[in-house]
Amino acid sequence: MSIKRNIKTILKLLQRKKVTKADIVLLSPNQRLVRKKVIITGGNRGLGFAMAKKFTDEGAEVLITGRDEEKLEKAAKEIGCKYMQYDVTDFTHMDEFIKEADDLLGGANVLVNNAGISLHEGTIMDVHYEQFDKQIETNLKGAYFLSQKFLRMYEKKHRNGGSILFLSSERGHYADDLPYGLIKAAINSLTQGLAKMLIHSNIRINAIAPGITTTDMTGITKDDIYADDYSTGRYYLPEEVAEVACFLVSDASSCLSGQIIICNNGDSINYRK
């Protein structure tokens, strides 16, 4: 090879190339959520409690909400977090709640829309207007407008790098004639719609869709985790779902938005057979 060709090769190698910058964060054990300041609705029991406990253990500052102040105070003491009595269907005071929660946390950057109810109707023939409206108000309308207020606050304060996590359900992926499943399908649509709208804003929107969990809402205890009538052979612990939630609000999932993670050990695939 000639000297001239060698020089050309060296110059080519030295040319500046365009690269994509990736801020990769390596997280220490038990410190995955340091600097995360999290609002969790419905955090005094079930999945909300499990997430609040997990997030706090991982270094986050957490504020839980709920309707029953006595239960909230007890849960907050056990978890080691803050709490506020607030009902997500209280739309009149929603702005006030977001501002106060933000002040208590010193700048909230994560919202977990967990509050929800299920009235366990049998079929469409068993559903009444009041039951339908109650589930819409709590499970959809509350999450929708609380997310709106959270995003407005973020925009007003010029913050960056936040996230919203919705609690969906495996039932949002199945054909359903009951309010709970219909609403969870709407939550899935909202998750992806917001993620699309906010794709350039550095605010991530995701959801988790658990299978049947051992919570007060389902009426299943941890002693009854094994289930012959469930295709995967068992129900799921709130702590298992909390692990997935922890990942989704952590910096380790910085490349994920608009995702709905189904936590049912593949039962959804079995359902489609």
C-alpha positions in Angstrom: 0.0 0.0 0.0 1.4 3.4 -1.0 2.1 6.2 1.5 -0.5 8.3 -0.1 -3.2 5.6 0.4 -2.1 5.2 4.0 -2.6 8.9 4.6 -6.0 8.8 3.1 -7.0 5.8 5.2 -5.8 7.6 8.4 -7.6 10.8 7.5 -10.8 8.9 6.9 -10.6 7.2 10.3 -10.0 10.5 12.0 -13.1 12.2 10.5 -15.7 13.2 13.0 -18.8 10.9 12.8 -22.3 11.6 14.0 -23.2 9.6 17.1 -26.4 9.3 19.2 -25.7 10.3 22.8 -27.1 7.9 25.3 -27.3 8.8 29.0 -26.9 5.4 30.5 -27.5 5.2 34.2 -26.1 2.4 36.3 -28.1 2.0 39.4 -27.0 0.7 42.7 -29.0 -2.0 44.5 -31.9 -0.5 46.6 -31.3 2.9 45.0 -33.2 2.6 41.8 -35.7 5.4 42.6 -33.5 8.0 44.2 -34.7 11.5 43.2 -38.1 10.1 42.3 -41.0 11.9 44.0 -44.1 9.9 43.5 -47.8 10.4 44.0 -49.7 7.1 44.2 -53.5 7.3 44.3 -55.3 4.6 46.3 -52.1 3.8 48.1 -53.3 2.5 51.5 -53.9 -1.1 50.5 -53.4 -3.7 47.8 -51.3 -2.9 44.8 -51.0 0.8 45.8 -49.6 -0.2 49.2 -47.2 -2.7 47.6 -45.9 -0.1 45.1 -45.5 2.6 47.8 -43.5 0.2 49.9 -41.3 -1.0 47.1 -40.7 2.6 45.8 -39.8 3.8 49.3 -37.4 0.9 49.8 -35.8 1.9 46.5 -35.1 5.4 47.6 -38.1 7.3 46.3 -40.1 10.0 48.2 -43.7 8.8 48.1 -47.1 10.3 48.9 -50.1 8.1 49.0 -53.8 9.1 48.8 -57.1 7.5 49.6 -60.5 8.2 51.1 -60.0 6.8 54.6 -57.7 9.0 56.6 -57.3 6.5 59.5 -56.2 3.7 57.1 -54.0 6.1 55.2 -52.2 7.2 58.3 -51.6 3.6 59.4 -50.3 2.6 55.9 -48.0 5.7 55.7 -46.4 4.9 59.0 -45.8 1.3 58.0 -44.3 2.3 54.6 -42.5 5.4 55.8 -44.1 7.8 53.4 -46.3 10.9 53.3 -50.0 10.8 52.8 -53.0 13.0 51.9 -56.7 12.2 52.2 -58.1 12.7 48.7 -60.8 11.1 46.6 -59.9 11.1 42.9 -63.6 11.8 42.1 -63.4 15.1 43.9 -62.8 17.1 40.7 -63.6 20.4 42.5 -60.4 20.2 44.6 -58.2 18.4 42.1 -56.0 21.5 41.3 -55.6 22.2 45.0 -54.7 18.6 45.6 -52.0 18.5 42.9 -50.4 21.7 44.2 -50.4 20.6 47.8 -49.0 17.1 46.9 -46.3 18.7 44.8 -45.4 21.1 47.6 -45.2 18.2 50.1 -42.9 16.2 47.9 -40.8 19.2 46.9 -41.5 18.7 43.2 -43.4 15.6 42.2 -42.1 13.9 39.0 -44.1 10.6 38.9 -47.8 10.0 39.0 -49.2 6.5 39.5 -52.9 6.3 38.7 -53.8 3.3 40.9 -57.1 4.2 42.6 -59.8 2.0 41.3 -62.9 -0.1 42.1 -64.6 -3.2 40.8 -68.2 -4.1 41.6 -67.9 -7.7 40.3 -71.1 -7.8 38.2 -72.0 -11.1 36.6 -73.0 -9.9 33.1 -74.3 -6.8 31.3 -77.8 -7.8 32.6 -76.7 -7.2 36.2 -75.2 -3.7 35.6 -77.1 -0.6 36.9 -76.6 3.1 36.0 -75.1 3.9 39.4 -72.6 1.1 39.2 -71.5 2.0 35.8 -71.1 5.7 36.6 -69.2 5.0 39.9 -66.6 2.9 38.0 -66.3 5.4 35.2 -65.8 8.3 37.7 -63.1 6.5 39.7 -61.3 4.2 37.2 -61.3 6.5 34.2 -62.4 10.0 34.7 -60.3 10.4 37.9 -57.2 9.1 36.3 -57.8 11.1 33.1 -58.2 14.5 34.8 -55.5 13.9 37.4 -53.1 13.2 34.6 -54.2 16.4 32.9 -53.6 18.4 36.1 -50.2 16.7 36.6 -49.1 17.5 33.0 -50.3 21.1 33.3 -48.2 21.6 36.5 -45.2 20.1 34.7 -45.6 22.4 31.8 -46.1 25.4 34.0 -43.0 24.7 36.1 -40.9 23.7 33.0 -39.9 20.4 34.5 -38.3 17.6 32.5 -38.0 13.8 32.7 -41.3 12.8 34.5 -43.5 9.8 34.1 -47.1 8.7 34.5 -48.0 5.1 35.2 -51.6 3.8 34.8 -53.0 0.7 36.4 -54.8 -1.2 33.7 -55.8 -4.9 33.8 -55.5 -8.0 31.8 -59.2 -7.6 31.2 -58.5 -4.5 29.1 -57.1 -6.9 26.5 -60.1 -9.3 26.4 -63.6 -9.0 24.9 -65.7 -7.8 27.8 -69.3 -6.7 28.4 -68.7 -5.3 31.9 -67.7 -1.7 33.0 -64.4 -2.7 34.5 -63.0 -4.4 31.4 -64.3 -1.6 29.1 -62.7 1.1 31.3 -59.4 -0.7 31.3 -59.4 -0.9 27.5 -59.9 2.8 27.6 -57.0 3.2 29.9 -54.8 1.3 27.5 -55.9 3.7 24.7 -55.2 6.7 26.9 -51.7 5.4 27.8 -50.7 5.1 24.2 -52.5 8.3 23.1 -50.7 10.4 25.8 -47.3 8.7 24.9 -47.8 9.7 21.3 -48.8 13.2 22.2 -45.8 13.6 24.5 -43.2 11.8 22.5 -40.9 14.9 22.3 -41.5 16.1 25.8 -39.3 13.6 27.8 -42.4 12.6 29.8 -43.0 8.8 29.6 -46.4 7.2 29.8 -46.8 3.5 30.5 -49.2 1.1 32.1 -49.2 -2.3 33.9 -52.0 -4.7 33.3 -52.0 -7.3 36.1 -53.8 -10.6 36.2 -55.9 -11.5 39.2 -54.0 -10.4 42.3 -54.3 -11.3 46.0 -55.9 -8.0 47.1 -58.9 -6.7 49.0 -60.5 -5.8 45.7 -60.4 -9.3 44.4 -61.2 -10.9 47.7 -58.4 -13.4 47.3 -55.8 -13.9 50.0 -52.2 -14.9 49.7 -53.1 -18.3 51.2 -55.3 -18.9 48.1 -52.6 -18.0 45.5 -52.9 -21.4 43.7 -55.9 -21.6 41.4 -57.1 -24.6 39.3 -59.6 -22.4 37.4 -56.9 -19.9 36.2 -54.9 -21.1 33.2 -51.5 -20.2 34.7 -52.3 -22.2 37.8 -52.0 -19.3 40.3 -52.9 -15.7 41.1 -50.3 -13.0 41.6 -48.9 -11.2 44.6 -49.1 -7.3 44.7 -45.4 -7.4 45.4 -44.7 -9.1 42.1 -46.6 -6.4 40.2 -44.8 -3.7 42.3 -41.5 -4.9 40.9 -42.6 -4.3 37.4 -44.0 -0.9 38.3 -40.7 0.0 40.0 -38.9 -0.8 36.7 -41.3 1.3 34.7 -40.9 4.5 36.8 -37.1 4.0 37.1 -34.5 5.4 34.8 -33.7 1.8 33.7 -36.8 2.0 31.5 -35.9 5.3 29.9 -36.5 3.9 26.4 -40.0 2.8 27.2 -43.2 4.8 26.6 -46.6 3.9 25.4 -46.1 0.4 26.7 -48.8 -1.8 28.5 -47.0 -4.5 30.4 -49.3 -7.5 31.0 -48.4 -9.1 34.3 -50.1 -12.5 34.1 -47.4 -15.0 33.2 -48.6 -15.3 29.6 -52.2 -16.0 30.4 -53.2 -13.5 27.7 -51.5 -15.6 25.1 -53.3 -18.7 26.3 -56.6 -16.8 26.1 -56.1 -16.2 22.4 -55.8 -19.9 21.5 
